[in-house]
Amino acid sequence: MRFERRRPFPSQQLSIRAVIPTAEDVIVMKLRWFALAKRGKDRDDVRDVIAVQGDESLDWDYIHHWTAEHGTRTLLDEIRASIPTIP
């Protein structure tokens, strides 16, 4: 499903049209990778993507579905709780 959700992104520097994953799919994959390899970078990347995108712009139903499927929902909740709110 993540491949179907990719979006085209024109790159003027490379003179090509690249295809990039959605923020939601990056979050789901980084959580899976962290669960498997325990690389702190993957956990940091999840936190950073959520912080930059903001809670309102992400499709949380989609993320919750896949994190429940892969057993990473608790990890997601821990990471979300660690992100400070900006007034």
Wavefront OBJ file of the C-alpha trace (Angstrom):
o trace
v 0.000 0.000 0.000
v 2.852 2.403 0.748
v 4.006 2.205 -2.877
v 0.544 3.191 -4.084
v 0.605 6.210 -1.767
v 3.915 7.635 -3.018
v 3.772 11.107 -4.521
v 5.590 12.532 -7.518
v 8.074 15.261 -6.716
v 9.702 17.242 -9.531
v 13.410 17.810 -8.936
v 14.734 20.751 -10.905
v 18.283 20.126 -9.702
v 18.305 16.594 -11.101
v 15.963 17.330 -14.016
v 13.874 14.313 -13.079
v 10.554 13.577 -11.479
v 11.266 11.672 -8.278
v 8.731 9.694 -6.276
v 8.687 10.147 -2.492
v 6.840 8.323 0.290
v 4.191 10.065 2.376
v 5.073 11.243 5.879
v 2.729 8.584 7.278
v 4.572 5.812 5.457
v 7.949 7.129 6.631
v 6.662 7.042 10.219
v 5.319 3.484 9.888
v 8.504 2.151 8.267
v 10.848 3.893 10.700
v 8.873 2.419 13.619
v 9.209 -1.063 12.107
v 12.929 -0.580 11.538
v 13.415 0.653 15.093
v 11.517 -2.350 16.463
v 13.792 -4.689 14.492
v 17.210 -3.032 14.726
v 16.858 -0.687 17.734
v 18.639 2.142 15.888
v 18.105 5.365 17.804
v 18.193 7.291 14.519
v 14.940 5.647 13.393
v 13.201 6.671 16.608
v 14.557 10.221 16.262
v 13.390 10.342 12.651
v 9.837 9.380 13.684
v 9.804 12.111 16.313
v 11.155 14.668 13.848
v 8.681 13.812 11.080
v 5.758 14.101 13.498
v 7.093 17.369 14.931
v 7.632 18.933 11.506
v 4.364 17.712 9.968
v 2.254 18.497 13.007
v -0.505 16.366 14.484
v -3.274 17.886 12.392
v -1.729 17.220 9.000
v -1.085 13.489 9.465
v -3.534 10.681 8.707
v -3.576 9.121 12.187
v -6.162 6.484 11.262
v -3.757 5.139 8.640
v -0.773 5.278 11.018
v -2.714 3.628 13.858
v -3.930 0.860 11.559
v -0.410 -0.085 10.469
v 1.243 0.336 13.860
v -1.395 -1.978 15.340
v -0.725 -4.430 12.499
v 3.035 -4.382 13.140
v 2.931 -4.151 16.937
v 4.541 -0.724 17.134
v 1.603 1.331 18.438
v 2.998 1.561 21.990
v 6.305 2.823 20.620
v 4.462 5.406 18.514
v 2.529 6.607 21.565
v 5.765 6.928 23.570
v 7.411 8.974 20.837
v 4.377 11.248 20.422
v 4.290 11.876 24.177
v 7.955 12.943 24.074
v 7.333 15.752 21.587
v 6.930 19.096 23.367
v 3.922 21.185 22.410
v 4.619 24.585 20.960
v 2.073 27.239 21.903
l 1 2 3 4 5 6 7 8 9 10 11 12 13 14 15 16 17 18 19 20 21 22 23 24 25 26 27 28 29 30 31 32 33 34 35 36 37 38 39 40 41 42 43 44 45 46 47 48 49 50 51 52 53 54 55 56 57 58 59 60 61 62 63 64 65 66 67 68 69 70 71 72 73 74 75 76 77 78 79 80 81 82 83 84 85 86 87
